[in-house]
Amino acid sequence: MKRIVMSAVLAASFIVPTAAFACEGMQQASVEPKKVTVADVATWSKAKSKFTPVDANGKSTRESQGVIPGAVLLTSSSGYDVKELPADKANKLVFYCANESCGASKQAAKKALEAGYTDVAVLPEGIAGWKKAGQPTSKPNS
């Protein structure tokens, strides 16, 4: 009987979520980027607000759809080197990919957050939504 109780206690200790061990008042950092709309990004662009669009699309999507003017073109949505991003980690970054069905921008944005960037957002509509709204595109430089 002692052995069964001891086994149950040991098993339960592995099931307890790690948040239960956090110090009181401490919250785990969220690695979820905020979402912005095409209208938000278009307004910032027209107002010449300081932000950097970050394209997480592949080469074929960029060639067929174009890119948001001034975008940083990542070499990969998951394997990119954070040195590809602006050095200032407070820079407003807006990640986008193809469309709402694509998860590349969210994956790339999470990597930026984990690297210490503080103002990170995702444009869920992607380049398809950008174009559908009549916003300008440019040819990719790569």
Short mmCIF file of the C-alpha atoms (twelve columns), coordinates in Angstrom:
data_MODEL
# 
_entry.id   MODEL 
# 
loop_
_atom_site.group_PDB 
_atom_site.id 
_atom_site.type_symbol 
_atom_site.label_atom_id 
_atom_site.label_alt_id 
_atom_site.label_comp_id 
_atom_site.label_asym_id 
_atom_site.label_seq_id 
_atom_site.Cartn_x 
_atom_site.Cartn_y 
_atom_site.Cartn_z 
_atom_site.pdbx_PDB_model_num 
ATOM 1   C CA . MET A 1   0.000  0.000  0.000   1 
ATOM 2   C CA . LYS A 2   2.838  2.386  0.886   1 
ATOM 3   C CA . ARG A 3   4.465  1.702  -2.457  1 
ATOM 4   C CA . ILE A 4   1.250  2.551  -4.390  1 
ATOM 5   C CA . VAL A 5   0.737  5.809  -2.507  1 
ATOM 6   C CA . MET A 6   4.377  6.800  -3.043  1 
ATOM 7   C CA . SER A 7   4.048  6.029  -6.788  1 
ATOM 8   C CA . ALA A 8   0.902  8.148  -7.005  1 
ATOM 9   C CA . VAL A 9   2.618  11.085 -5.277  1 
ATOM 10  C CA . LEU A 10  5.619  10.857 -7.588  1 
ATOM 11  C CA . ALA A 11  3.416  10.609 -10.684 1 
ATOM 12  C CA . ALA A 12  1.342  13.623 -9.596  1 
ATOM 13  C CA . SER A 13  4.463  15.727 -9.132  1 
ATOM 14  C CA . PHE A 14  5.256  15.350 -12.828 1 
ATOM 15  C CA . ILE A 15  1.761  16.408 -13.912 1 
ATOM 16  C CA . VAL A 16  1.685  19.744 -12.078 1 
ATOM 17  C CA . PRO A 17  1.999  22.576 -14.628 1 
ATOM 18  C CA . THR A 18  5.162  24.658 -14.433 1 
ATOM 19  C CA . ALA A 19  3.074  27.811 -13.885 1 
ATOM 20  C CA . ALA A 20  2.211  26.424 -10.457 1 
ATOM 21  C CA . PHE A 21  5.853  26.812 -9.482  1 
ATOM 22  C CA . ALA A 22  6.126  30.459 -10.593 1 
ATOM 23  C CA . CYS A 23  6.661  33.051 -7.903  1 
ATOM 24  C CA . GLU A 24  3.484  34.721 -6.726  1 
ATOM 25  C CA . GLY A 25  2.800  37.821 -8.769  1 
ATOM 26  C CA . MET A 26  5.053  36.698 -11.605 1 
ATOM 27  C CA . GLN A 27  3.507  35.925 -14.966 1 
ATOM 28  C CA . GLN A 28  5.025  33.890 -17.723 1 
ATOM 29  C CA . ALA A 29  6.007  35.970 -20.725 1 
ATOM 30  C CA . SER A 30  3.607  35.773 -23.615 1 
ATOM 31  C CA . VAL A 31  5.155  35.000 -26.955 1 
ATOM 32  C CA . GLU A 32  2.028  35.850 -28.919 1 
ATOM 33  C CA . PRO A 33  2.451  38.772 -31.329 1 
ATOM 34  C CA . LYS A 34  -0.368 41.305 -31.551 1 
ATOM 35  C CA . LYS A 35  -2.483 41.470 -34.695 1 
ATOM 36  C CA . VAL A 36  -2.825 44.512 -36.925 1 
ATOM 37  C CA . THR A 37  -5.039 45.184 -39.924 1 
ATOM 38  C CA . VAL A 38  -4.284 46.266 -43.467 1 
ATOM 39  C CA . ALA A 39  -5.878 49.625 -42.572 1 
ATOM 40  C CA . ASP A 40  -3.470 50.026 -39.616 1 
ATOM 41  C CA . VAL A 41  -0.393 49.334 -41.733 1 
ATOM 42  C CA . ALA A 42  -1.646 51.497 -44.627 1 
ATOM 43  C CA . THR A 43  -2.208 54.398 -42.218 1 
ATOM 44  C CA . TRP A 44  1.322  54.039 -40.788 1 
ATOM 45  C CA . SER A 45  2.744  53.853 -44.291 1 
ATOM 46  C CA . LYS A 46  0.911  56.961 -45.512 1 
ATOM 47  C CA . ALA A 47  1.838  58.871 -42.346 1 
ATOM 48  C CA . LYS A 48  5.483  57.801 -42.789 1 
ATOM 49  C CA . SER A 49  5.378  56.328 -39.266 1 
ATOM 50  C CA . LYS A 50  8.458  54.391 -38.279 1 
ATOM 51  C CA . PHE A 51  7.767  50.684 -38.729 1 
ATOM 52  C CA . THR A 52  9.342  47.845 -40.652 1 
ATOM 53  C CA . PRO A 53  7.263  45.395 -42.677 1 
ATOM 54  C CA . VAL A 54  8.828  41.925 -42.551 1 
ATOM 55  C CA . ASP A 55  8.028  39.490 -45.360 1 
ATOM 56  C CA . ALA A 56  7.994  35.816 -44.306 1 
ATOM 57  C CA . ASN A 57  6.956  34.553 -47.763 1 
ATOM 58  C CA . GLY A 58  8.960  32.326 -50.030 1 
ATOM 59  C CA . LYS A 59  10.539 33.443 -53.291 1 
ATOM 60  C CA . SER A 60  7.683  32.264 -55.552 1 
ATOM 61  C CA . THR A 61  5.031  34.125 -53.518 1 
ATOM 62  C CA . ARG A 62  7.146  37.263 -53.556 1 
ATOM 63  C CA . GLU A 63  7.639  37.043 -57.312 1 
ATOM 64  C CA . SER A 64  3.944  36.474 -58.042 1 
ATOM 65  C CA . GLN A 65  2.406  38.787 -55.414 1 
ATOM 66  C CA . GLY A 66  5.102  41.387 -54.791 1 
ATOM 67  C CA . VAL A 67  6.047  42.727 -51.365 1 
ATOM 68  C CA . ILE A 68  4.991  45.592 -49.150 1 
ATOM 69  C CA . PRO A 69  7.331  48.474 -50.062 1 
ATOM 70  C CA . GLY A 70  10.319 48.685 -47.739 1 
ATOM 71  C CA . ALA A 71  9.882  45.144 -46.398 1 
ATOM 72  C CA . VAL A 72  12.734 43.137 -44.941 1 
ATOM 73  C CA . LEU A 73  12.757 39.835 -46.837 1 
ATOM 74  C CA . LEU A 74  13.472 36.934 -44.503 1 
ATOM 75  C CA . THR A 75  15.525 34.032 -45.806 1 
ATOM 76  C CA . SER A 76  13.161 31.633 -44.002 1 
ATOM 77  C CA . SER A 77  10.141 32.065 -41.740 1 
ATOM 78  C CA . SER A 78  11.552 29.739 -39.078 1 
ATOM 79  C CA . GLY A 79  15.265 29.470 -39.773 1 
ATOM 80  C CA . TYR A 80  16.131 33.098 -40.389 1 
ATOM 81  C CA . ASP A 81  18.981 34.737 -38.477 1 
ATOM 82  C CA . VAL A 82  17.660 37.515 -36.211 1 
ATOM 83  C CA . LYS A 83  20.506 39.643 -37.618 1 
ATOM 84  C CA . GLU A 84  18.260 39.988 -40.686 1 
ATOM 85  C CA . LEU A 85  15.973 42.201 -38.571 1 
ATOM 86  C CA . PRO A 86  16.706 45.825 -37.611 1 
ATOM 87  C CA . ALA A 87  19.291 46.086 -34.832 1 
ATOM 88  C CA . ASP A 88  17.018 48.269 -32.661 1 
ATOM 89  C CA . LYS A 89  14.866 45.798 -30.733 1 
ATOM 90  C CA . ALA A 90  12.289 48.537 -30.007 1 
ATOM 91  C CA . ASN A 91  11.634 48.997 -33.752 1 
ATOM 92  C CA . LYS A 92  7.992  48.319 -34.689 1 
ATOM 93  C CA . LEU A 93  7.999  45.121 -36.772 1 
ATOM 94  C CA . VAL A 94  4.977  43.974 -38.804 1 
ATOM 95  C CA . PHE A 95  5.336  40.398 -40.050 1 
ATOM 96  C CA . TYR A 96  3.222  39.138 -42.933 1 
ATOM 97  C CA . CYS A 97  3.036  36.117 -45.202 1 
ATOM 98  C CA . ALA A 98  0.659  35.038 -47.988 1 
ATOM 99  C CA . ASN A 99  -2.795 35.158 -46.408 1 
ATOM 100 C CA . GLU A 100 -4.882 34.207 -43.359 1 
ATOM 101 C CA . SER A 101 -4.340 30.486 -44.014 1 
ATOM 102 C CA . CYS A 102 -0.564 30.833 -43.815 1 
ATOM 103 C CA . GLY A 103 1.235  30.596 -40.456 1 
ATOM 104 C CA . ALA A 104 4.709  31.689 -41.549 1 
ATOM 105 C CA . SER A 105 4.351  35.277 -40.309 1 
ATOM 106 C CA . LYS A 106 3.224  34.206 -36.852 1 
ATOM 107 C CA . GLN A 107 6.105  31.736 -36.586 1 
ATOM 108 C CA . ALA A 108 8.629  34.373 -37.675 1 
ATOM 109 C CA . ALA A 109 7.120  36.982 -35.308 1 
ATOM 110 C CA . LYS A 110 7.355  34.610 -32.334 1 
ATOM 111 C CA . LYS A 111 11.045 34.123 -33.070 1 
ATOM 112 C CA . ALA A 112 11.542 37.906 -32.990 1 
ATOM 113 C CA . LEU A 113 9.716  38.166 -29.658 1 
ATOM 114 C CA . GLU A 114 11.846 35.380 -28.202 1 
ATOM 115 C CA . ALA A 115 14.946 37.271 -29.417 1 
ATOM 116 C CA . GLY A 116 13.898 40.322 -27.388 1 
ATOM 117 C CA . TYR A 117 12.073 42.513 -29.908 1 
ATOM 118 C CA . THR A 118 9.378  44.397 -28.028 1 
ATOM 119 C CA . ASP A 119 6.996  45.857 -30.657 1 
ATOM 120 C CA . VAL A 120 6.041  42.892 -32.824 1 
ATOM 121 C CA . ALA A 121 2.816  42.435 -34.768 1 
ATOM 122 C CA . VAL A 122 1.380  40.158 -37.437 1 
ATOM 123 C CA . LEU A 123 -0.712 41.208 -40.423 1 
ATOM 124 C CA . PRO A 124 -2.946 38.104 -40.713 1 
ATOM 125 C CA . GLU A 125 -4.397 39.080 -44.123 1 
ATOM 126 C CA . GLY A 126 -0.880 38.944 -45.558 1 
ATOM 127 C CA . ILE A 127 0.146  40.178 -48.966 1 
ATOM 128 C CA . ALA A 128 -3.140 38.892 -50.454 1 
ATOM 129 C CA . GLY A 129 -5.172 41.126 -48.128 1 
ATOM 130 C CA . TRP A 130 -2.801 44.016 -48.728 1 
ATOM 131 C CA . LYS A 131 -3.293 43.755 -52.499 1 
ATOM 132 C CA . LYS A 132 -7.059 43.161 -52.203 1 
ATOM 133 C CA . ALA A 133 -7.302 46.470 -50.310 1 
ATOM 134 C CA . GLY A 134 -5.591 48.201 -53.242 1 
ATOM 135 C CA . GLN A 135 -2.365 48.915 -51.381 1 
ATOM 136 C CA . PRO A 136 0.899  49.311 -53.327 1 
ATOM 137 C CA . THR A 137 3.428  46.531 -53.751 1 
ATOM 138 C CA . SER A 138 6.946  46.487 -55.060 1 
ATOM 139 C CA . LYS A 139 9.120  43.872 -56.723 1 
ATOM 140 C CA . PRO A 140 11.279 41.839 -54.325 1 
ATOM 141 C CA . ASN A 141 14.975 42.742 -54.274 1 
ATOM 142 C CA . SER A 142 16.137 39.157 -53.885 1 
# 
